[in-house]
Amino acid sequence: MYRFQFKGTDNINQFEELIKVFLQPSEYVIGEHADYIYEYKGDKDEVKRRLYADLAALTGKHPKWGILTGIRPVKLASELALTADPYKVLTDDYYLHESKAALTTEILDYQQEQIGKPQTGSLSVYIGIPFCPTRCLYCSFTSNQVSDSEIDRYLEALHQEIDACGEMIRKGRPAGWQVSHQCRAVGFRPKDCDVIFWPEHYQIESLYFGGGTPTTLTAGQLDEMLTKTEKAFDLSKIREYTVEAGRPDTITEDKIRVLLDHGVDRISINPQTTKQKTLELIGRKHTVDDVYKAFEIAVKCGVKVINTDLIAGLPEETHDDFMKSVSDIIGLGADNITLHTLAVKRASKLKELDENFNYRDELLREEMLRDAHEMLREHGFRPYYLYRQKHTSGNTENTGFCKDDKASIYNIRIMEEKQSILAFGAGGISKVYYPEENRLERIANVSNYQIYIERIDEMIERKRTGGIVNVNECT
């Protein structure tokens, strides 16, 4: 049993996350009378460097992400690039392995080249549908299996939230309203004024329907929801319109045609694997044949871009199993493939079944991702976004690849955190971005869909009093 103590701070979580990269929870304790004592004097990275060195000496491990425990390495690289060589800082100061530093900076360069910075006043919009046909073994997201009547209740509340927010934006600044001196600052906060107004001039850059599985809805429900959204917001300058079709068994030709009729240009088909035994093991209702049928429908109907998710490290899968899944999805014609590593979250059933699953076969996870990266590059794919998760099997990462420059703008914006995001539905978290402070302020909806329905008026009021403000209107 290893004993650690941290002095000078009550925020030990940032250090414990690094310990967990090296040690299982049963192998250490944090408290007094420790063998390893660290004093925090205002530089958390210095403490992490000492901690990393001690843990490496104890275990013989040298994790390739160094002392980084945050989920947004590319965002960090972008900030470092303002004053220094990000590759050098990542390797020298954050102890990243050369391969991880190179991947991070390659993705940063590609994003700057292809997507650029968000325009002033632009927004991403997220609308959540928290329902799935079944709950996966590893899932910790807002995902429910409910009756049709419950879905109807949820959609009624969701439509109410969308309508109300659209009206806020259309109203803009109340006539004759005098704005205080504080309201002219970019750091404007709700407490500074009695009334919050939403921008009269805004541009929705991307619109993303996620979940859950939005295509759990019927074609009629999808049509009504998309129509409601289009009436509420100005989508005339939208650059990207995505709906997660997610589960292949929820995809039908009539649903896809509804999406295309509304201008949706990108869908996600997320089988996670093309091994039937694994699908059954993780709680998926669909079959491998359903995956092939879903792609056939999407291609036949003329979907412009198909996103796909695959997961490395699923229970009982071998290296060959994962590589076959990657090869299968490439062959089906996916334009955008995200390679996830299984993350075992506290709220998942897998965590209950195997407390230390994410510590098993760590080298296998690395080999899976390394060889999958190579295969995708050989087929013309380029890495374009990256993020990390806590409790990831093998302490690896999730990397999105695209072909023919079909990168997902929404995926990039959500990770770089330099654009306001307006989120609707249970579990949606709106984020107000203040560029001069490089700061986000979050406005969260409750995650339980039943509580969301009961408190929909409160969810709407939260947006009214914490609204996204275009400072150009503060005159």
C-alpha positions in Angstrom: 0.0 0.0 0.0 1.4 3.4 -1.1 0.6 6.4 1.0 0.5 10.0 -0.4 0.0 13.4 1.3 -0.6 16.8 -0.4 0.0 19.9 1.6 -1.1 23.5 0.8 -4.3 22.6 -1.1 -7.6 20.9 -0.5 -8.0 20.2 -4.2 -6.3 16.8 -4.4 -8.4 15.5 -7.2 -6.0 16.9 -9.8 -3.2 14.9 -8.3 -5.2 11.7 -7.5 -6.2 11.5 -11.2 -2.5 11.1 -12.0 -2.0 8.5 -9.3 -4.8 6.5 -10.8 -2.9 6.3 -14.1 -0.2 4.3 -12.3 -2.0 2.6 -9.5 -5.4 0.8 -8.9 -7.5 2.4 -6.1 -6.8 -0.6 -3.8 -3.1 0.1 -4.0 -2.9 3.6 -2.5 -4.3 5.9 0.1 -4.2 9.7 0.5 -3.8 11.2 4.0 -1.5 11.9 6.8 1.5 9.8 7.9 2.4 9.3 4.2 5.6 8.0 2.7 5.4 10.5 -0.2 4.7 14.1 0.8 4.1 16.9 -1.7 3.7 20.6 -0.9 1.6 22.7 -3.3 3.0 26.3 -3.7 0.9 27.5 -6.5 2.3 25.4 -9.4 0.3 22.2 -9.8 2.4 21.1 -12.7 5.5 21.1 -10.6 3.8 18.9 -8.1 2.7 16.6 -10.9 6.2 16.3 -12.3 7.5 15.2 -8.9 4.6 12.8 -8.5 5.1 11.4 -12.0 8.8 10.8 -11.3 8.1 9.0 -8.0 5.3 6.9 -9.5 7.4 5.9 -12.5 10.2 4.8 -10.2 7.7 2.8 -8.1 5.9 1.1 -10.9 8.3 1.1 -13.9 5.5 2.7 -16.0 6.0 5.7 -18.2 2.5 6.8 -19.4 2.7 8.4 -22.8 0.4 11.3 -21.8 2.9 12.3 -19.2 1.4 14.5 -16.4 -1.7 15.5 -18.5 -4.9 14.4 -16.8 -7.2 16.9 -18.6 -9.4 15.9 -21.5 -8.4 18.6 -24.0 -4.7 18.3 -25.1 -5.3 20.1 -28.4 -6.8 23.1 -26.6 -3.7 23.2 -24.3 -1.4 23.0 -27.4 -3.4 25.9 -29.0 -2.8 28.1 -25.9 0.9 27.1 -25.7 1.3 28.0 -29.4 0.6 31.7 -28.6 4.0 32.0 -26.9 6.1 28.9 -27.5 6.6 25.8 -29.5 3.8 23.5 -28.2 5.6 20.3 -29.2 8.6 21.2 -27.1 6.6 22.3 -24.1 4.4 19.2 -24.2 7.5 16.9 -24.3 9.8 18.9 -21.9 7.3 20.2 -19.3 4.3 17.9 -19.5 6.4 14.7 -20.2 4.4 13.6 -23.2 5.8 10.8 -25.3 7.0 12.1 -28.7 4.2 10.2 -30.5 1.5 11.9 -28.4 3.0 15.3 -28.7 3.3 14.9 -32.5 -0.3 13.7 -32.8 -1.6 16.6 -30.7 0.3 19.3 -32.7 -0.6 17.6 -36.0 -4.3 17.8 -35.2 -3.9 21.5 -34.1 -2.3 22.4 -37.4 -5.1 20.6 -39.3 -7.8 22.3 -37.4 -6.3 25.8 -38.0 -5.8 25.0 -41.7 -9.3 23.5 -42.4 -11.7 25.0 -39.9 -10.2 28.1 -38.5 -11.5 30.1 -35.5 -15.2 30.6 -34.9 -16.6 33.9 -36.0 -17.7 36.5 -33.5 -21.3 35.9 -32.5 -21.4 32.3 -33.9 -23.1 29.5 -31.9 -23.2 25.8 -31.9 -26.6 24.3 -31.0 -27.0 20.9 -29.3 -30.4 19.2 -28.9 -30.5 16.0 -26.8 -32.8 13.0 -27.1 -32.0 10.9 -24.1 -33.5 7.6 -25.3 -32.0 4.4 -26.6 -33.4 0.9 -27.5 -31.2 -0.7 -24.8 -28.5 0.5 -22.4 -25.0 -0.6 -23.2 -22.8 -2.3 -20.6 -20.3 0.6 -20.4 -22.8 3.5 -20.8 -22.9 6.3 -18.2 -24.7 8.9 -20.4 -28.3 10.2 -20.2 -29.9 7.2 -21.9 -33.3 5.7 -21.1 -35.6 3.0 -22.3 -39.2 4.2 -22.0 -42.7 3.9 -23.5 -43.9 5.9 -26.4 -46.1 8.0 -24.1 -43.0 9.1 -22.1 -41.2 10.1 -25.3 -44.2 12.2 -26.2 -44.1 13.9 -22.8 -40.4 14.7 -23.2 -40.8 16.0 -26.7 -43.6 18.4 -25.6 -41.2 19.8 -23.0 -38.3 20.0 -25.4 -40.4 21.8 -28.0 -41.4 24.3 -25.3 -37.8 25.0 -24.4 -36.9 25.5 -28.1 -39.8 27.8 -28.7 -39.1 29.9 -25.7 -35.4 30.3 -26.5 -36.2 31.1 -30.1 -38.5 33.9 -28.9 -35.8 35.3 -26.6 -33.4 35.6 -29.5 -36.1 37.2 -31.8 -37.0 39.8 -29.2 -33.4 40.9 -28.8 -33.0 44.1 -26.7 -36.2 45.5 -25.2 -37.2 48.9 -26.6 -35.8 51.8 -24.7 -33.8 49.6 -22.4 -30.8 51.4 -20.8 -27.7 49.3 -20.4 -25.5 49.8 -17.3 -21.8 50.5 -17.5 -21.1 46.9 -16.4 -23.1 45.5 -19.2 -20.7 47.0 -21.7 -18.0 44.7 -20.5 -17.2 41.4 -22.2 -17.2 39.9 -18.7 -20.9 40.7 -18.4 -22.7 38.4 -15.9 -26.4 38.0 -15.1 -26.0 39.8 -11.7 -24.9 43.0 -13.5 -28.4 43.8 -14.9 -32.0 43.1 -14.2 -32.8 41.9 -17.7 -30.7 39.6 -19.9 -31.2 39.8 -23.6 -30.1 37.4 -26.3 -28.4 38.6 -29.5 -30.4 40.0 -32.4 -27.5 39.2 -34.7 -26.1 35.7 -34.4 -25.0 32.9 -36.6 -25.6 29.2 -35.9 -22.5 27.5 -37.3 -23.5 23.9 -36.4 -26.6 22.1 -35.2 -26.2 18.7 -33.6 -28.9 16.4 -32.4 -27.4 13.9 -30.0 -28.4 11.5 -27.3 -29.1 8.8 -26.5 -30.3 8.0 -30.0 -32.3 10.7 -31.8 -33.5 8.1 -34.4 -35.3 6.3 -31.6 -38.0 8.7 -32.6 -40.5 8.0 -35.4 -40.2 9.6 -38.7 -43.1 11.8 -37.8 -41.6 12.9 -34.5 -38.3 13.7 -36.2 -40.1 15.8 -38.8 -42.0 17.7 -36.1 -38.8 18.3 -34.0 -36.7 19.5 -37.0 -39.5 21.7 -38.2 -39.9 23.2 -34.7 -36.1 23.9 -34.6 -36.1 25.6 -38.1 -38.9 27.9 -37.1 -37.2 28.9 -33.9 -33.8 29.7 -35.2 -32.2 31.3 -38.3 -30.3 28.4 -40.0 -29.5 30.3 -43.2 -25.8 30.4 -42.6 -25.3 27.0 -41.0 -22.2 25.2 -42.0 -23.0 21.7 -40.5 -26.2 19.9 -39.6 -25.8 16.6 -37.8 -28.2 13.9 -36.4 -26.9 10.9 -34.5 -28.6 7.9 -36.0 -26.5 6.0 -33.6 -28.0 2.5 -33.3 -28.2 0.9 -36.7 -31.5 -0.9 -35.8 -33.2 2.5 -35.5 -32.4 3.6 -39.0 -35.0 3.3 -41.7 -35.3 4.8 -45.1 -38.3 7.0 -44.2 -36.4 8.5 -41.3 -33.3 9.2 -43.3 -35.4 10.9 -46.0 -37.0 13.1 -43.4 -33.6 14.2 -42.2 -32.4 14.9 -45.7 -35.6 16.9 -46.5 -34.7 19.2 -43.6 -31.2 19.7 -44.8 -29.3 17.4 -42.5 -26.0 16.7 -44.2 -24.3 14.4 -41.7 -25.4 11.4 -39.6 -23.7 9.1 -37.2 -24.0 5.3 -37.4 -22.3 3.9 -34.3 -22.0 0.1 -34.2 -19.0 0.3 -31.8 -17.9 -3.1 -33.2 -18.7 -5.5 -36.0 -18.4 -8.6 -33.9 -21.7 -10.2 -33.2 -20.7 -11.8 -29.9 -19.5 -8.5 -28.6 -22.7 -6.7 -29.5 -24.6 -9.3 -27.5 -22.2 -9.0 -24.6 -22.4 -5.2 -24.3 -26.2 -5.1 -24.5 -26.8 -4.0 -28.1 -30.0 -5.2 -29.7 -28.9 -4.8 -33.3 -26.9 -7.3 -35.4 -23.9 -6.9 -37.6 -26.3 -7.3 -40.6 -28.2 -4.3 -39.3 -24.9 -2.2 -39.5 -24.5 -3.1 -43.2 -28.2 -2.3 -43.9 -27.9 1.1 -42.2 -25.0 2.0 -44.3 -26.8 0.8 -47.4 -29.8 3.0 -46.6 -27.7 6.0 -45.9 -25.6 5.7 -49.1 -28.7 4.9 -51.2 -30.5 8.0 -49.9 -27.5 10.3 -50.5 -26.3 11.2 -47.1 -23.3 13.5 -47.6 -21.2 12.5 -44.6 -21.4 9.4 -42.4 -19.7 9.5 -39.0 -18.9 6.2 -37.2 -17.7 5.4 -33.7 -15.7 2.3 -32.8 -14.4 1.3 -29.4 -11.1 -0.3 -28.6 -11.0 -2.5 -25.5 -14.5 -3.9 -25.5 -14.9 -7.0 -23.3 -13.3 -10.2 -24.7 -12.2 -8.5 -28.0 -8.8 -9.3 -29.4 -6.5 -7.1 -31.5 -7.7 -8.9 -34.6 -11.4 -8.3 -33.7 -10.9 -4.6 -33.4 -8.8 -4.3 -36.6 -11.6 -6.2 -38.5 -14.1 -3.7 -37.2 -12.0 -0.8 -38.5 -11.5 -2.5 -41.9 -15.2 -3.3 -42.1 -16.3 0.3 -41.5 -13.7 1.7 -43.9 -15.1 -0.7 -46.5 -18.7 0.4 -45.8 -17.8 3.9 -46.8 -17.7 5.9 -43.6 -16.2 9.4 -44.1 -15.5 10.2 -40.5 -14.3 7.5 -38.0 -13.7 8.2 -34.3 -11.6 5.6 -32.5 -12.7 5.5 -28.8 -11.0 3.6 -26.0 -13.4 2.0 -23.6 -13.8 4.2 -20.5 -15.2 2.5 -17.4 -17.4 5.1 -15.7 -18.7 4.8 -12.2 -22.4 4.9 -13.4 -21.9 2.0 -15.8 -22.9 -1.6 -15.3 -19.4 -2.7 -16.3 -17.9 -0.8 -13.4 -20.2 -2.8 -11.1 -19.1 -6.1 -12.7 -15.4 -5.4 -12.8 -14.0 -2.6 -10.6 -10.6 -2.7 -12.3 -11.5 -3.5 -15.9 -9.7 -0.4 -17.2 -6.4 -1.6 -15.8 -6.4 -4.8 -17.7 -4.6 -5.4 -20.9 -3.2 -1.9 -21.2 -0.6 -2.7 -23.8 -3.3 -4.4 -25.9 -5.3 -1.1 -26.0 -2.2 0.8 -27.2 -1.5 -1.8 -29.9 -5.1 -1.7 -31.1 -5.1 2.1 -31.5 -1.6 2.3 -33.0 -2.4 -0.2 -35.7 -5.9 1.3 -36.3 -4.3 4.7 -36.8 -1.9 3.3 -39.3 -4.7 1.5 -41.2 -6.8 4.7 -41.4 -3.9 6.8 -42.6 -3.2 4.2 -45.3 -6.8 4.6 -46.5 -6.6 8.4 -46.8 -7.9 9.4 -43.4 -6.4 12.2 -41.3 -6.7 12.8 -37.5 -8.7 16.0 -36.9 -9.8 16.0 -33.3 -8.8 14.4 -30.0 -10.0 14.2 -26.5 -9.3 12.1 -23.4 -11.5 10.6 -20.7 -11.0 9.6 -17.1 -10.8 5.9 -16.3 -9.9 5.1 -19.9 -8.6 1.6 -20.5 -4.8 1.8 -21.0 -4.7 5.6 -20.3 -5.1 6.3 -24.1 -7.3 8.7 -26.0 -10.2 9.1 -28.4 -9.2 10.3 -31.9 -11.5 11.4 -34.8 -10.3 10.7 -38.3 -11.8 12.2 -41.5 -11.5 11.5 -45.2 -11.5 14.2 -47.9 -11.5 17.0 -45.3 -14.9 16.0 -43.9 -14.1 17.0 -40.4 -16.9 17.6 -37.9 -17.0 21.3 -37.0 -19.1 20.6 -33.9 -16.6 18.0 -32.6 -13.8 20.5 -33.0 -15.7 23.4 -31.4 -16.8 21.4 -28.4 -13.2 20.5 -27.6 -11.5 23.8 -28.3 -14.1 25.7 -26.0 -13.9 29.0 -27.8 -17.5 29.3 -29.0 -20.8 29.6 -27.1 -23.0 26.5 -27.2 -26.7 26.6 -26.8 -27.9 23.2 -25.5 -31.5 21.9 -25.1 -33.0 18.9 -23.5 -32.2 16.7 -20.5 -28.5 16.8 -19.6 -27.8 19.7 -22.0 -25.1 22.1 -20.9 -25.1 25.5 -22.5 -21.8 27.3 -22.4 -21.3 31.1 -22.7 -17.9 32.0 -24.0 -16.2 35.3 -23.0 -13.4 35.7 -25.6 -11.4 38.5 -23.8 -11.3 36.4 -20.7 -11.0 33.1 -22.6 -13.6 31.8 -20.1 -16.8 29.7 -20.3 -19.8 30.0 -18.0 -22.0 27.0 -17.9 -25.8 26.9 -17.8 -26.9 23.3 -17.1 -30.2 21.5 -17.6 -31.0 18.7 -15.2 -30.0 15.3 -16.6 -33.0 13.2 -15.5 -35.6 13.5 -18.2 -38.6 13.2 -15.8 -37.3 16.0 -13.6 -36.5 18.0 -16.8 -40.2 17.7 -17.8 -41.4 18.7 -14.4 -39.1 21.7 -14.2 -39.1 22.9 -17.8 -40.1 26.4 -16.8 -37.0 26.6 -14.6 -34.8 25.3 -17.5 -36.1 28.1 -19.7 -35.6 30.7 -16.9 -32.0 29.5 -16.5 -31.4 30.4 -20.1 -33.2 33.7 -19.8 -31.1 34.8 -16.8 -27.8 33.4 -18.1 -28.2 34.3 -21.7 -25.6 34.3 -24.4 -24.8 38.0 -25.0 -23.4 39.6 -28.1 -21.4 42.4 -26.7 -21.7 44.4 -29.9 -25.3 45.0 -28.9 -24.3 46.5 -25.5 -24.3 50.2 -26.5 
